[in-house]
Amino acid sequence: MVKDKSSGLTLASSVYEAIRLDIIEGNCRPGEKLQFDFLRDRYNVGISPIREALSRLHADGWVVREEQRGFRVAEISKDELLELVRTRVLIEGLAVREAIAAADIAAEEQLVLAFHRLSKHHRHLPGDERTRNLEWEKRHREFHMALVAGCRLKWVIQYCGQLFDVAERYRFLAATVYPERKEKGEHREIVDAYLAGEPGQVEALLAQHYQTTVDIILRSRAGQTMVPGT
């Protein structure tokens, strides 16, 4: 089994993660055909690990297989975005209820720490409101995963992570026109409700938090194709 020396993953797994990240970050655009020659040159690997990676990406919904025509990046749609947000609120709301009921002090401390670390960074690089701050992106994911970690349900936590990544794809596609918003305040309200032991309030705040993002994304995509369900 051949492994990527830098990541320790099998080559197929390494290519899978690389393509998935390119899809999430918008480097591979919705509907774009994934040519084997292009992928081989971009990731510097052979055809076999690329085929395996694409099959896994197809199974996970990141790419679609077209009969006799190869693979394309999965399209985006308004319908999927709205369903995604509703699913996140339902699943994360359940996780938060379980976490608060467990009264895990360590989980609470990790959430407070994750919020503190996130609050130290700005979404964009200083002086450049069009360039994403990768440290903020990292801390943002850590915050949302810390919010559900206390539920102690590994499959729920794993699914929350998958949903977060799909949501990031939509957010990154709107990143160049992303307006300023008071996200630090939104995150603080979520933490305060969690620490106060109010799962219903956390769920309501999450729904509002995600809907604000949806509204920004839809405004940014106005006049652009989002199929089906535009």
DRENKOL-813866 format. One record per residue (C-alpha): x, y, z; residue in three letters. Coordinates in steps of 0.25 Angstrom, whole numbers, padded with zeros to 4 digits, always signed. Layout:
<atoms>
XYZala...
</atoms>
This chain:
<atoms>
+0000+0000+0000met+0007+0013-0005val+0006+0025+0005lys+0008+0039+0003asp+0021+0043+0011lys+0016+0056+0015ser+0003+0052+0021ser+0004+0038+0024gly-0009+0035+0017leu-0010+0025+0005thr-0008+0032-0008leu-0023+0030-0011ala-0027+0036+0002ser-0017+0048+0000ser-0023+0051-0014val-0037+0049-0008tyr-0034+0060+0003glu-0027+0069-0007ala-0038+0069-0017ile-0049+0070-0007arg-0042+0083-0001leu-0041+0089-0015asp-0056+0086-0017ile-0059+0092-0003ile-0050+0105-0006glu-0056+0107-0020gly-0043+0104-0027asn-0051+0093-0034cys-0064+0100-0038arg-0078+0094-0038pro-0080+0086-0051gly-0065+0086-0055glu-0061+0073-0062lys-0049+0066-0055leu-0040+0062-0066gln-0030+0051-0062phe-0018+0058-0069asp-0021+0071-0061phe-0022+0063-0048leu-0010+0055-0050arg-0002+0068-0053asp-0008+0076-0041arg-0006+0065-0031tyr+0006+0058-0036asn+0001+0044-0035val-0003+0033-0045gly-0017+0029-0050ile-0020+0018-0040ser-0020+0026-0028pro-0028+0037-0035ile-0039+0027-0040arg-0040+0022-0025glu-0041+0036-0020ala-0052+0040-0030leu-0060+0028-0027ser-0060+0031-0012arg-0063+0046-0015leu-0075+0041-0023his-0080+0032-0012ala-0079+0044-0002asp-0086+0054-0012gly-0074+0063-0015trp-0074+0059-0030val-0083+0052-0040val-0080+0041-0049arg-0086+0043-0064glu-0087+0030-0072glu-0076+0029-0082gln-0072+0043-0079arg-0064+0043-0066gly-0066+0051-0054phe-0071+0066-0051arg-0071+0074-0038val-0085+0073-0032ala-0094+0085-0035glu-0099+0095-0024ile-0113+0098-0022ser-0122+0107-0014lys-0130+0095-0010asp-0118+0088-0005glu-0113+0100+0003leu-0127+0101+0010leu-0128+0087+0013glu-0113+0087+0018leu-0116+0098+0028val-0129+0091+0033arg-0121+0078+0035thr-0110+0085+0042arg-0119+0092+0052val-0127+0079+0055leu-0114+0070+0057ile-0106+0081+0064glu-0118+0084+0073gly-0119+0070+0077leu-0104+0069+0080ala-0105+0082+0088val-0117+0076+0096arg-0109+0064+0099glu-0096+0072+0102ala-0103+0081+0112ile-0110+0069+0119ala-0097+0062+0120ala-0092+0075+0128ala-0077+0072+0124asp-0069+0083+0130ile-0057+0079+0121ala-0066+0081+0108ala-0071+0094+0113glu-0056+0099+0116glu-0052+0094+0102gln-0064+0102+0096leu-0060+0115+0103val-0045+0113+0099leu-0050+0111+0085ala-0058+0123+0085phe-0046+0131+0091his-0036+0126+0080arg-0046+0130+0069leu-0049+0144+0075ser-0034+0147+0074lys-0035+0146+0058his-0042+0154+0047his-0049+0147+0036arg-0040+0154+0026his-0026+0157+0026leu-0022+0171+0032pro-0024+0182+0021gly-0030+0172+0011asp-0044+0170+0012glu-0045+0161+0000arg-0034+0150+0005thr-0038+0140+0015arg-0031+0138+0028asn-0027+0123+0028leu-0025+0124+0043glu-0039+0129+0045trp-0044+0118+0036glu-0037+0108+0045lys-0042+0114+0058arg-0056+0115+0053his-0057+0100+0050arg-0051+0097+0063glu-0062+0106+0070phe-0074+0099+0063his-0068+0085+0066met-0066+0089+0080ala-0080+0093+0081leu-0085+0078+0078val-0073+0071+0084ala-0079+0069+0098gly-0091+0060+0093cys-0081+0049+0093arg-0088+0042+0081leu-0076+0040+0071lys-0086+0038+0059trp-0093+0050+0062val-0080+0058+0063ile-0075+0052+0050gln-0087+0056+0043tyr-0087+0070+0048cys-0073+0071+0043gly-0077+0066+0029gln-0089+0076+0029leu-0079+0087+0033phe-0070+0084+0021asp-0082+0084+0011val-0087+0098+0017ala-0073+0103+0015glu-0073+0100+0000arg-0085+0110-0001tyr-0079+0120+0008arg-0065+0120+0001phe-0072+0122-0013leu-0078+0135-0007ala-0065+0139+0000ala-0060+0150-0009thr-0073+0158-0007val-0075+0154+0008tyr-0079+0167+0015pro-0075+0171+0029glu-0084+0165+0040arg-0083+0164+0055lys-0080+0149+0056glu-0072+0150+0069lys-0085+0155+0075gly-0093+0144+0069glu-0083+0133+0074his-0083+0139+0088arg-0098+0139+0089glu-0097+0124+0085ile-0087+0121+0096val-0094+0129+0106asp-0107+0121+0104ala-0099+0108+0104tyr-0093+0111+0117leu-0106+0116+0123ala-0112+0102+0120gly-0122+0107+0110glu-0121+0097+0098pro-0134+0103+0091gly-0128+0116+0091gln-0115+0111+0085val-0123+0104+0074glu-0130+0117+0071ala-0117+0125+0071leu-0111+0115+0062leu-0123+0115+0052ala-0122+0130+0052gln-0106+0130+0050his-0107+0120+0038tyr-0119+0128+0032gln-0111+0140+0032thr-0100+0133+0024thr-0110+0127+0015val-0116+0141+0012asp-0102+0146+0009ile-0099+0134+0000ile-0112+0136-0008leu-0109+0151-0010arg-0095+0148-0015ser-0100+0138-0025arg-0112+0146-0030ala-0111+0145-0045gly-0102+0133-0045gln-0106+0119-0047thr-0110+0110-0036met-0116+0097-0041val-0126+0091-0039pro-0135+0100-0030gly-0130+0113-0034thr
</atoms>
